Amino acid sequence: MKQFVIIGNSAAGIAAAESIRQNDKSSKITIISDEGYAAYCRCLISYYLAGEVSEENVVYRPESFYKENNIELLLNKKALSVDADKNRVTLADKSQIGYDALLIATGASPKFPQGIKGLKNKGVFGLRSLKDAKDISGLLPTVSDSACVLGGGLVGLKAGYALNKRGLKVKVIVKSSQVLSQMLDACAAGLIQSKLEENGIEIVMGADAAQILGDNQVKGIKLDSGKEIACSLVIVGKGVSPNIDIGKEAKLKCAEGILTDNHLQSSVSGIYAAGDVCENIDVSIGKTAVNALWPVAVEQGRIAGANMTGKACLYDGSVGMNSIEFFGLPVISLGVYEIKNDAASLEKLEMFDEKRGIYKKLILKEGVIIGAIMAGDIRNSGLFLSLIRGKVNVAVLKDKLLLENFSYPHIAGMTKEKEQMYV
């Protein structure tokens, strides 16, 4: 009987445990989590904070799941180190757990800016865990009606949306020239910004926090321009960093994340990685990347778990993807979202219906779609994702790709025409 150990109790860890149990009914599975909850859906915590979903709806796998699948769940236990030579994990309480196969699914942590005074004041939060959302929610009755969010990325805007829904006056402080600069171009970002501002969220562009004001309790923020903004709650949404320290200490090859092969095994035999800590091939850009997405984590966990049991399953990579909806405006970004100055080989197709609030853009390389942005109308996002993953040459359909009626039959027709050419 083998011993399988999983560090991490979210999407990747749960998928791996399920995959292991599907292929091995009797071996021991231990999941180690530094949180105090059974698995929950991390991507729903901003909606929980907004009051739009209950804690019950955030639950991903109930406590009964672990018992039913004969999984030992260790909560509030932090894995400190991995001894790859002796196949054991050491926890913060000095206890050790041996393993035959190990999955590192430690996720990511919020980035907090360095050198800003007052970040430890009461009322400063990240928004990454259910505990964060509960702590913020618990503080709301005691704070004033004003809050500041640092960062115009996905986490920052979701936090701003949640606080707005809870009745607070929200200012989002954005250092760059647009919101969501890591997933959208200026046109799509402008649609999002307008929708947020229409609903009472103020976006302060081209500014950054220089100081959190207040002795122990947040009283406001001071911008790098010298301007002061009063508030009693600050949420830092400056992105996340993969939790790779445990991998580095185990001498695993790491870049942004833990580098893995097409079986999701690390550079050390018997140790695998999946989820937000895993770096593997991104199909759209043709090189490795960390794609911190729930569906990617689930797929990676499933494949890693199967391989841990000895069943050879190949992982063919992921595509960077983000989808959001604010106040009825849906937006999806797939793969490459912007053409840089040095990308002369890329081609851009665009349509913008300003009156209807619909924007679509495709980026092609030698006839193959490598990126897409859709705002307002996202009906073909699944089709475009399939085309990106399949590296399908759609050059002959360029004049149809952005039409509202473009659909799978167009692809089937193109394929049929090609087949007839060789008859």
FILUMLO-394445 format. One line per 2 residues: their letters; for each residue z, x, y of C-alpha. Coordinates in nm, 4 decimals. Example, Ala and Ser with C-alpha at 12.3 -4.5 7.8 and 13.67 -1.06 7.14 Angstrom:
REM residues 2
as> 0.7800 1.2300 -0.4500; 0.7140 1.3670 -0.1060 $
END
This chain:
REM residues 423
mk> 0.0000 0.0000 0.0000; -0.1015 0.1363 0.3396 $
qf> 0.0804 0.1324 0.6711; -0.1273 0.0227 0.9723 $
vi> 0.0210 0.0718 1.3182; -0.1180 -0.0855 1.6360 $
ig> 0.0091 0.0167 1.9793; -0.0646 -0.2804 2.2021 $
ns> -0.0284 -0.6562 2.1599; -0.3154 -0.7977 2.3625 $
aa> -0.6801 -0.8834 2.2874; -0.7764 -0.5621 2.1054 $
gi> -0.4502 -0.5266 1.9141; -0.4489 -0.8870 1.7939 $
aa> -0.8170 -0.8753 1.6925; -0.7517 -0.5557 1.4980 $
ae> -0.4520 -0.7051 1.3183; -0.6533 -1.0121 1.2216 $
si> -0.9391 -0.7949 1.0994; -0.7057 -0.5747 0.8963 $
rq> -0.5403 -0.8735 0.7365; -0.8771 -1.0278 0.6559 $
nd> -0.9736 -0.7137 0.4633; -0.6313 -0.6172 0.3314 $
ks> -0.3917 -0.8960 0.2363; -0.0885 -0.6850 0.1404 $
sk> -0.0570 -0.3629 0.3410; 0.1995 -0.3425 0.6187 $
it> 0.0939 -0.4020 0.9792; 0.3220 -0.3078 1.2687 $
ii> 0.2395 -0.3957 1.6295; 0.4293 -0.2108 1.9018 $
sd> 0.4500 -0.3688 2.2483; 0.6352 -0.2565 2.5596 $
eg> 0.6337 -0.6192 2.6819; 0.8766 -0.8929 2.5849 $
ya> 0.6296 -1.1648 2.4878; 0.4104 -1.2643 2.1978 $
ay> 0.0412 -1.2195 2.2802; -0.0828 -1.4000 2.5906 $
cr> -0.4184 -1.4198 2.7674; -0.3978 -1.1623 3.0452 $
cl> -0.7052 -1.2975 3.2221; -0.5240 -1.6279 3.2858 $
is> -0.2164 -1.4911 3.4631; -0.3594 -1.5376 3.8138 $
yy> -0.4267 -1.9035 3.7290; -0.0713 -1.9302 3.5980 $
la> 0.0514 -1.7889 3.9290; -0.1714 -2.0384 4.1109 $
ge> -0.0037 -2.3211 3.9211; -0.3315 -2.4245 3.7605 $
vs> -0.2279 -2.3504 3.3996; 0.1117 -2.3673 3.2312 $
ee> 0.2821 -2.0832 3.0456; 0.2032 -2.2682 2.7250 $
nv> -0.1678 -2.2468 2.8077; -0.1423 -1.8715 2.8664 $
vy> -0.0178 -1.8123 2.5095; -0.2861 -1.6369 2.3025 $
rp> -0.1034 -1.6142 1.9713; 0.2355 -1.7859 1.9182 $
es> 0.5317 -1.6161 1.7531; 0.4526 -1.7978 1.4289 $
fy> 0.1211 -1.6079 1.4078; 0.2977 -1.2824 1.3266 $
ke> 0.5080 -1.4327 1.0501; 0.2127 -1.6174 0.8983 $
nn> 0.0135 -1.2939 0.8821; 0.3030 -1.0757 0.7678 $
ie> 0.2928 -0.8648 1.0844; 0.5989 -0.6815 1.2112 $
ll> 0.6108 -0.7235 1.5898; 0.8243 -0.4790 1.7869 $
ln> 0.8736 -0.6117 2.1406; 1.0167 -0.4175 2.4356 $
kk> 0.9413 -0.0947 2.2498; 0.7445 0.1780 2.4218 $
al> 0.5431 0.4238 2.2139; 0.5979 0.7648 2.3705 $
sv> 0.3966 1.0012 2.1558; 0.1779 1.0385 1.8489 $
da> 0.2060 1.3285 1.6063; -0.1446 1.3412 1.4594 $
dk> -0.0500 1.6138 1.2100; 0.2378 1.4174 1.0586 $
nr> 0.0886 1.0711 1.1136; 0.3787 0.9222 1.3020 $
vt> 0.4526 0.7477 1.6303; 0.7707 0.8194 1.8265 $
la> 0.9184 0.5411 2.0369; 1.1258 0.5648 2.3528 $
dk> 1.4436 0.4952 2.1528; 1.3624 0.8079 1.9417 $
sq> 1.2800 0.6044 1.6303; 0.9637 0.6968 1.4420 $
ig> 0.7017 0.4988 1.2531; 0.4614 0.6518 1.0052 $
yd> 0.1035 0.5379 0.9652; -0.2025 0.5757 0.7466 $
al> -0.4282 0.4481 1.0245; -0.3389 0.4017 1.3909 $
li> -0.4981 0.1966 1.6667; -0.4259 0.2820 2.0296 $
at> -0.4796 -0.0372 2.2298; -0.2477 0.0425 2.5190 $
ga> -0.4605 -0.1263 2.7845; -0.4421 -0.0280 3.1498 $
sp> -0.1934 -0.0230 3.4375; -0.2310 -0.1164 3.8054 $
kf> -0.3231 0.1619 4.0449; -0.0692 0.2005 4.3233 $
pq> -0.1808 0.4063 4.6256; -0.0065 0.7366 4.6778 $
gi> 0.1793 0.8379 4.9902; 0.2424 0.4917 5.1350 $
kg> 0.6020 0.4462 5.2451; 0.7700 0.1249 5.1366 $
lk> 0.5848 0.0617 4.8091; 0.9190 0.0266 4.6307 $
nk> 1.0435 -0.2445 4.8674; 1.1441 -0.5767 4.7212 $
gv> 0.8439 -0.8052 4.7466; 0.5766 -0.5495 4.6465 $
fg> 0.4011 -0.6283 4.3180; 0.1040 -0.5501 4.1026 $
lr> -0.0521 -0.8372 3.9107; -0.1220 -0.7195 3.5588 $
sl> 0.1306 -0.8857 3.3298; 0.2875 -1.2241 3.2685 $
kd> 0.6160 -1.0739 3.3899; 0.4481 -0.9823 3.7209 $
ak> 0.3263 -1.3401 3.7639; 0.6676 -1.4819 3.6752 $
di> 0.8480 -1.2442 3.9119; 0.6115 -1.3288 4.1986 $
sg> 0.6373 -1.7003 4.1277; 1.0168 -1.6799 4.1181 $
ll> 1.0258 -1.5086 4.4565; 0.7961 -1.7552 4.6358 $
pt> 1.0665 -2.0093 4.7299; 1.2607 -1.7358 4.9121 $
vs> 0.9779 -1.5740 5.1116; 0.7996 -1.6729 5.4291 $
ds> 0.4622 -1.8433 5.4145; 0.2619 -1.5214 5.4700 $
ac> 0.1386 -1.2672 5.2149; -0.0892 -0.9636 5.2175 $
vl> -0.3064 -0.8444 4.9320; -0.4188 -0.4802 4.9282 $
gg> -0.7625 -0.4490 4.7756; -1.0769 -0.6588 4.7662 $
gl> -1.1552 -0.6102 4.3981; -1.1261 -0.8627 4.1197 $
vg> -0.7474 -0.8397 4.0867; -0.6922 -0.8529 4.4620 $
lk> -0.9106 -1.1578 4.5169; -0.7620 -1.3408 4.2184 $
ag> -0.4156 -1.2711 4.3581; -0.5198 -1.3946 4.7011 $
ya> -0.6669 -1.7089 4.5487; -0.3472 -1.7751 4.3528 $
ln> -0.1209 -1.7356 4.6559; -0.3521 -1.9532 4.8639 $
kr> -0.3218 -2.2251 4.5994; 0.0564 -2.1948 4.6237 $
gl> 0.0379 -2.2712 4.9945; 0.0745 -1.9239 5.1460 $
kv> -0.1250 -1.7857 5.4351; -0.3073 -1.4931 5.2771 $
kv> -0.4688 -1.1866 5.4285; -0.6705 -0.9603 5.1977 $
iv> -0.6977 -0.6026 5.3241; -1.0247 -0.4427 5.2124 $
ks> -1.0929 -0.0744 5.2723; -1.4661 -0.0859 5.1976 $
sq> -1.7425 -0.2741 5.3781; -1.7479 -0.5649 5.1313 $
vl> -1.5363 -0.7421 4.8728; -1.5941 -0.6738 4.5017 $
sq> -1.7773 -0.3500 4.5778; -1.7493 -0.2369 4.2141 $
ml> -1.9368 -0.5370 4.0714; -2.1528 -0.7028 4.3386 $
da> -2.4095 -0.6148 4.6019; -2.3669 -0.7089 4.9669 $
ca> -2.5471 -1.0444 4.9426; -2.3406 -1.1827 4.6537 $
ag> -2.0229 -1.0386 4.8042; -2.1028 -1.2164 5.1296 $
li> -2.1215 -1.5503 4.9494; -1.7810 -1.4892 4.7897 $
qs> -1.6260 -1.3798 5.1185; -1.7583 -1.6850 5.3010 $
kl> -1.6223 -1.9166 5.0315; -1.2777 -1.7542 5.0481 $
ee> -1.2692 -1.7705 5.4278; -1.3814 -2.1347 5.4270 $
ng> -1.0738 -2.2093 5.2185; -0.8254 -2.0312 5.4429 $
ie> -0.8091 -1.6766 5.3005; -0.8534 -1.4188 5.5739 $
iv> -1.0442 -1.1030 5.4817; -0.9602 -0.7957 5.6910 $
mg> -1.2515 -0.5589 5.6351; -1.2658 -0.1819 5.6794 $
ad> -0.8868 -0.1399 5.6864; -0.6171 -0.0005 5.4631 $
aa> -0.2402 -0.0126 5.4522; -0.0648 0.2942 5.5927 $
qi> 0.2911 0.1673 5.5444; 0.4884 -0.1225 5.3989 $
lg> 0.7315 -0.2290 5.6688; 1.0962 -0.3146 5.6048 $
dn> 1.4023 -0.1263 5.4817; 1.4453 -0.2722 5.1328 $
qv> 1.2706 -0.6065 5.1731; 0.9058 -0.6360 5.2781 $
kg> 0.8703 -0.7382 5.6427; 0.5018 -0.6610 5.6869 $
ik> 0.2370 -0.3938 5.6612; 0.1060 -0.1390 5.9055 $
ld> -0.2660 -0.0733 5.8861; -0.4305 0.2665 5.9281 $
sg> -0.5529 0.1381 6.2668; -0.1903 0.1017 6.3780 $
ke> -0.1994 -0.2784 6.3733; 0.1017 -0.4496 6.2150 $
ia> 0.0829 -0.7698 6.0105; 0.3973 -0.9677 5.9335 $
cs> 0.4464 -1.0840 5.5753; 0.7222 -1.0959 5.3137 $
lv> 0.5091 -1.0489 5.0036; 0.2571 -0.7761 4.9205 $
iv> 0.0398 -0.7642 4.6103; -0.1410 -0.4423 4.5317 $
gk> -0.4808 -0.5052 4.3764; -0.6374 -0.1611 4.3862 $
gv> -0.7762 -0.1670 4.0339; -0.6374 -0.0333 3.7069 $
sp> -0.6255 0.2939 3.5135; -0.6513 0.3164 3.1327 $
ni> -0.3210 0.4117 2.9674; -0.4505 0.7293 2.8026 $
di> -0.1408 0.9506 2.8337; -0.0397 0.8968 2.4719 $
gk> -0.3911 0.9925 2.3645; -0.3949 1.3055 2.5776 $
ea> -0.0629 1.4199 2.4342; -0.2016 1.3697 2.0843 $
kl> -0.4922 1.5993 2.1798; -0.7531 1.3235 2.1536 $
kc> -1.0711 1.3772 2.3531; -1.0470 1.1711 2.6715 $
ae> -1.2504 1.1159 2.9856; -1.1711 0.8000 3.1827 $
gi> -1.0581 0.6494 2.8534; -1.0083 0.7700 2.4961 $
lt> -1.3527 0.8705 2.3709; -1.4560 0.7027 2.0463 $
dn> -1.7503 0.7191 1.8036; -1.9595 0.4304 1.6722 $
hl> -1.6741 0.3361 1.4370; -1.4310 0.3348 1.7327 $
qs> -1.2518 0.6318 1.5819; -1.1195 0.8937 1.8230 $
sv> -1.1785 1.2664 1.7908; -0.8898 1.2752 1.5405 $
sg> -0.9476 1.1203 1.2003; -0.7393 0.8104 1.1320 $
iy> -0.6722 0.7335 1.4997; -0.8798 0.4609 1.6631 $
aa> -0.8938 0.3135 2.0146; -1.0008 -0.0275 2.1431 $
gd> -0.9802 -0.2381 2.4576; -0.9172 -0.1227 2.8128 $
vc> -0.8145 0.2264 2.6950; -1.1333 0.2847 2.4954 $
en> -1.4409 0.4673 2.6248; -1.7645 0.4070 2.4379 $
id> -2.1339 0.3645 2.5072; -2.2406 0.1205 2.7784 $
vs> -2.5785 -0.0181 2.6725; -2.6994 -0.0878 3.0269 $
ig> -2.6420 0.2625 3.1647; -2.6921 0.4613 2.8449 $
kt> -2.3710 0.6600 2.8695; -2.0023 0.6167 2.7960 $
av> -1.7809 0.3951 3.0105; -1.4622 0.1921 2.9972 $
na> -1.5569 -0.1749 3.0108; -1.2194 -0.3433 3.0575 $
lw> -1.3197 -0.6936 2.9531; -1.1460 -0.9413 2.7241 $
pv> -1.4527 -1.0133 2.5010; -1.5211 -0.6397 2.4689 $
av> -1.1594 -0.5760 2.3693; -1.1764 -0.8485 2.1035 $
eq> -1.4981 -0.7102 1.9541; -1.3730 -0.3523 1.9602 $
gr> -1.0427 -0.4534 1.8031; -1.2172 -0.6467 1.5273 $
ia> -1.4473 -0.3556 1.4397; -1.1745 -0.0915 1.4686 $
ga> -0.9462 -0.2965 1.2427; -1.2133 -0.3271 0.9754 $
nm> -1.2829 0.0465 0.9874; -0.9106 0.1225 0.9599 $
tg> -0.9142 -0.0493 0.6188; -1.2082 0.1614 0.5033 $
ka> -1.4815 -0.0947 0.5609; -1.7668 0.0794 0.7458 $
cl> -1.8559 -0.1269 1.0551; -2.0687 0.0086 1.3373 $
yd> -2.0060 -0.0628 1.7040; -2.3248 -0.0747 1.9103 $
gs> -2.1669 -0.0568 2.2541; -2.0913 -0.2977 2.5357 $
vg> -2.2305 -0.4132 2.8679; -2.0217 -0.4100 3.1843 $
mn> -1.9710 -0.7713 3.2855; -1.7523 -0.9673 3.5244 $
si> -1.7414 -1.3398 3.5880; -1.5350 -1.5216 3.8477 $
ef> -1.5204 -1.8568 4.0199; -1.3510 -1.9248 4.3515 $
fg> -1.3375 -2.2743 4.4997; -1.6345 -2.3934 4.2958 $
lp> -1.8566 -2.0877 4.3476; -1.9306 -1.9131 4.0150 $
vi> -2.0525 -1.5525 4.0118; -2.1502 -1.3258 3.7229 $
sl> -2.2401 -0.9576 3.7302; -2.3986 -0.7862 3.4285 $
gv> -2.4657 -0.4161 3.3787; -2.6136 -0.2242 3.6729 $
ye> -2.5522 -0.4270 3.9871; -2.7025 -0.2052 4.2585 $
ik> -2.9866 0.0434 4.2959; -2.8674 0.3733 4.4353 $
nd> -3.0796 0.5869 4.6669; -3.1884 0.8222 4.3892 $
aa> -3.2988 0.5537 4.1426; -3.6712 0.5386 4.2202 $
sl> -3.7533 0.4368 3.8631; -3.5701 0.1056 3.9002 $
ek> -3.7200 -0.2225 4.0131; -3.5394 -0.5106 4.1830 $
le> -3.6205 -0.8819 4.1643; -3.4352 -1.1188 4.3991 $
mf> -3.4172 -1.4791 4.5103; -3.1794 -1.6230 4.7712 $
de> -3.1497 -1.9907 4.8544; -2.9027 -1.9715 5.1415 $
kr> -2.8921 -2.3475 5.1932; -2.7863 -2.4133 4.8334 $
gi> -2.5718 -2.1000 4.8101; -2.7704 -1.9598 4.5161 $
yk> -2.8491 -1.5916 4.4745; -3.0034 -1.4136 4.1781 $
kl> -3.0968 -1.0518 4.1273; -3.2312 -0.8582 3.8335 $
il> -3.2661 -0.4818 3.8022; -3.5291 -0.3518 3.5611 $
ke> -3.6089 -0.0078 3.4254; -3.9559 0.0285 3.2743 $
gv> -3.9725 -0.3454 3.2152; -3.6268 -0.3756 3.0575 $
ii> -3.3460 -0.5624 3.2357; -3.0457 -0.3340 3.2856 $
ga> -2.8495 -0.5437 3.5331; -2.8148 -0.8903 3.6826 $
im> -2.6183 -1.0747 3.9491; -2.6041 -1.4531 3.9607 $
ag> -2.4159 -1.6561 4.2196; -2.4047 -2.0325 4.2531 $
di> -2.6267 -2.0887 3.9480; -2.5245 -1.8880 3.6409 $
rn> -2.6999 -2.0913 3.3709; -2.9124 -1.8038 3.2383 $
sg> -2.6374 -1.5426 3.2279; -2.6109 -1.5559 2.8480 $
lf> -2.9857 -1.5137 2.8111; -2.9941 -1.2163 3.0477 $
ls> -2.7017 -1.0559 2.8653; -2.8925 -1.0886 2.5371 $
li> -3.2012 -0.9319 2.6934; -2.9965 -0.6408 2.8281 $
rg> -2.8262 -0.5800 2.4941; -3.1531 -0.6119 2.3043 $
kv> -3.3413 -0.3861 2.5480; -3.6270 -0.6375 2.5479 $
nv> -3.9288 -0.5462 2.7598; -3.9927 -0.8479 2.9825 $
av> -4.2504 -0.6934 3.2164; -4.5055 -0.9668 3.1453 $
lk> -4.2498 -1.2314 3.2500; -4.1427 -1.0790 3.5822 $
dk> -4.2832 -1.3689 3.7841; -4.0864 -1.6195 3.5744 $
ll> -3.7494 -1.4513 3.5248; -3.5823 -1.5992 3.8337 $
le> -3.7280 -1.9483 3.8044; -3.4776 -2.2276 3.7452 $
nf> -3.6591 -2.3349 3.4283; -3.6692 -1.9860 3.2738 $
sy> -3.5223 -2.0087 2.9235; -3.5396 -1.8844 2.5637 $
ph> -3.8781 -2.0496 2.4952; -4.0358 -1.8097 2.7471 $
ia> -3.9069 -1.5162 2.5417; -4.0242 -1.6772 2.2187 $
gm> -4.3655 -1.7376 2.3715; -4.3897 -1.3765 2.4860 $
tk> -4.3001 -1.2563 2.1364; -4.5556 -1.4894 1.9795 $
ek> -4.8295 -1.3595 2.2121; -4.7462 -1.0022 2.1128 $
eq> -4.7592 -1.0920 1.7436; -5.1027 -1.2528 1.7854 $
my> -5.2324 -0.9354 1.9486; -5.1805 -0.7484 1.6218 $
v> -5.3211 -1.0167 1.3865 $
END
